[in-house]
Amino acid sequence: MEKHLEIYAQVAAAVITQEVIDGNQNEYLSEVKHRHPDRFFANGSPTRSESSHAKEIALFKSGITL
């Protein structure tokens, strides 16, 4: 996959965000950021439930902004 990005798309780095129509995709952003830490900057979406605060703090510590 990395080779494909470099050869065909000429992508060295990118910012990935999410829109509301597909729902919260912070887990996916975290996976992408973990697999390619130097290539992607991820911008997630905060949730409104108190039960998710610890999960959001963990995402922030992994490099995803909310």
NUVOTI-790282 format. One record per residue: residue in three letters; x, y negated, z of N, C-alpha, C, O, CB in turn. Coordinates in steps of 0.2 Angstrom, whole numbers, padded with zeros to 4 digits, always signed. Glycine has a CB too. Layout:
BEGIN
AlaXYZXYZXYZXYZXYZ
...
This chain:
BEGIN
Met+0004+0006+0000+0000+0000+0000+0004-0006+0000+0003-0011-0004-0005+0000+0006
Glu+0010-0006+0004+0014-0012+0004+0017-0014-0003+0017-0020-0005+0019-0011+0009
Lys+0019-0008-0006+0022-0009-0013+0017-0012-0017+0019-0017-0021+0024-0003-0015
His+0011-0010-0017+0005-0013-0021+0004-0020-0020+0004-0024-0025-0001-0009-0020
Leu+0005-0023-0014+0004-0030-0012+0009-0034-0015+0008-0039-0018+0003-0031-0005
Glu+0015-0031-0015+0021-0035-0017+0022-0035-0024+0023-0040-0027+0027-0032-0014
Ile+0020-0030-0028+0021-0029-0035+0015-0033-0039+0016-0037-0043+0022-0022-0037
Tyr+0009-0031-0037+0003-0033-0041+0001-0040-0039-0001-0044-0043-0002-0028-0041
Ala+0000-0041-0032-0003-0047-0030+0003-0053-0028+0001-0058-0027-0007-0046-0024
Gln+0009-0051-0028+0014-0055-0026+0013-0058-0019+0014-0064-0018+0015-0061-0031
Val+0010-0055-0014+0008-0057-0008+0014-0056-0003+0016-0050-0002+0002-0053-0005
Ala+0017-0061+0000+0022-0060+0005+0019-0061+0012+0021-0057+0017+0027-0066+0004
Ala+0014-0065+0013+0010-0066+0019+0003-0069+0018+0002-0072+0013+0014-0070+0024
Ala-0001-0068+0023-0008-0070+0022-0012-0071+0029-0010-0068+0034-0012-0066+0017
Val-0017-0076+0029-0021-0077+0034-0027-0073+0033-0030-0074+0028-0022-0084+0036
Ile-0029-0068+0038-0036-0065+0037-0041-0067+0042-0039-0068+0048-0034-0057+0037
Thr-0047-0068+0040-0052-0071+0044-0058-0066+0043-0058-0062+0039-0054-0078+0043
Gln-0063-0068+0046-0069-0064+0045-0075-0069+0045-0075-0074+0048-0071-0059+0051
Glu-0080-0067+0041-0086-0071+0041-0092-0067+0045-0091-0061+0047-0089-0072+0034
Val-0097-0070+0047-0102-0068+0051-0107-0062+0048-0110-0058+0051-0107-0073+0054
Ile-0107-0062+0041-0112-0058+0038-0110-0050+0039-0115-0046+0039-0112-0059+0031
Asp-0104-0049+0040-0102-0042+0041-0102-0040+0049-0100-0034+0050-0096-0040+0038
Gly-0103-0044+0053-0103-0043+0060-0095-0044+0062-0091-0045+0058-0105-0036+0062
Asn-0094-0043+0069-0088-0043+0072-0083-0038+0069-0085-0032+0070-0088-0043+0079
Gln-0077-0040+0067-0072-0035+0064-0066-0036+0067-0061-0035+0064-0072-0036+0057
Asn-0066-0038+0074-0059-0039+0077-0055-0033+0078-0049-0033+0077-0061-0041+0084
Glu-0058-0027+0078-0055-0021+0078-0051-0020+0072-0045-0017+0072-0059-0015+0080
Tyr-0054-0021+0066-0051-0020+0060-0045-0025+0059-0039-0023+0057-0056-0021+0054
Leu-0046-0031+0061-0040-0036+0061-0035-0034+0065-0029-0035+0063-0043-0043+0063
Ser-0036-0031+0071-0031-0029+0076-0027-0023+0072-0021-0023+0073-0034-0026+0082
Glu-0030-0019+0069-0027-0013+0065-0022-0016+0060-0016-0014+0059-0032-0008+0062
Val-0025-0021+0056-0021-0024+0051-0015-0027+0053-0009-0027+0051-0025-0029+0046
Lys-0016-0031+0059-0010-0035+0062-0005-0030+0065+0001-0032+0064-0013-0040+0067
His-0007-0025+0068-0003-0020+0070+0001-0016+0065+0007-0015+0066-0007-0015+0075
Arg-0002-0015+0059+0002-0011+0054+0006-0016+0050+0012-0013+0048-0003-0008+0049
His+0005-0022+0050+0009-0027+0046+0010-0033+0050+0008-0039+0048+0006-0029+0039
Pro+0014-0033+0056+0014-0039+0060+0018-0045+0057+0016-0050+0059+0018-0037+0066
Asp+0022-0044+0052+0026-0050+0049+0022-0052+0043+0024-0057+0040+0033-0048+0047
Arg+0017-0049+0041+0014-0051+0034+0007-0054+0035+0005-0058+0031+0013-0044+0030
Phe+0003-0053+0041-0003-0055+0042-0004-0059+0048-0001-0058+0053-0008-0050+0042
Phe-0007-0065+0048-0010-0069+0053-0017-0068+0054-0021-0069+0049-0008-0077+0053
Ala-0020-0065+0059-0027-0064+0060-0030-0069+0064-0028-0071+0069-0028-0057+0062
Asn-0036-0071+0062-0041-0075+0066-0047-0072+0067-0052-0071+0062-0042-0082+0062
Gly-0048-0069+0073-0054-0065+0074-0060-0070+0077-0060-0076+0076-0053-0060+0080
Ser-0066-0066+0079-0072-0070+0081-0073-0068+0088-0073-0062+0090-0078-0068+0077
Pro-0074-0073+0093-0076-0072+0100-0083-0069+0100-0087-0070+0096-0075-0078+0104
Thr-0084-0065+0105-0091-0062+0106-0093-0066+0112-0090-0069+0116-0091-0055+0107
Arg-0100-0065+0114-0103-0069+0119-0104-0065+0125-0106-0068+0130-0109-0072+0117
Ser-0103-0059+0125-0104-0054+0131-0098-0054+0136-0093-0054+0134-0106-0047+0129
Glu-0100-0055+0142-0095-0054+0147-0091-0048+0147-0085-0048+0149-0098-0056+0154
Ser-0094-0042+0145-0091-0036+0145-0085-0036+0140-0081-0031+0140-0096-0030+0144
Ser-0085-0040+0135-0080-0040+0130-0074-0045+0132-0069-0045+0128-0083-0042+0124
His-0074-0048+0137-0069-0053+0138-0062-0050+0139-0057-0052+0136-0070-0057+0145
Ala-0061-0044+0142-0055-0040+0143-0052-0038+0136-0046-0038+0135-0056-0034+0148
Lys-0057-0036+0132-0055-0034+0125-0053-0040+0121-0048-0039+0117-0061-0030+0122
Glu-0056-0045+0122-0054-0051+0118-0047-0054+0121-0043-0056+0117-0059-0057+0119
Ile-0045-0053+0127-0039-0055+0130-0034-0050+0127-0028-0053+0125-0039-0055+0137
Ala-0035-0044+0126-0030-0039+0123-0029-0041+0116-0023-0040+0114-0033-0032+0124
Leu-0034-0043+0112-0033-0045+0105-0029-0051+0105-0024-0051+0101-0040-0046+0102
Phe-0030-0056+0109-0026-0062+0109-0019-0060+0110-0014-0063+0107-0029-0067+0114
Lys-0018-0056+0115-0011-0054+0117-0007-0050+0111-0001-0050+0111-0010-0050+0123
Ser-0011-0047+0107-0008-0043+0101-0007-0048+0095-0005-0045+0090-0013-0037+0099
Gly-0009-0054+0096-0007-0059+0090-0013-0061+0086-0012-0064+0081-0002-0056+0086
Ile-0019-0059+0089-0025-0062+0085-0028-0068+0089-0030-0067+0095-0031-0056+0084
Thr-0029-0073+0085-0032-0079+0088-0040-0078+0088-0043-0075+0083-0030-0085+0085
Leu-0043-0081+0092-0051-0081+0092-0053-0088+0092-0059-0089+0092-0053-0077+0099
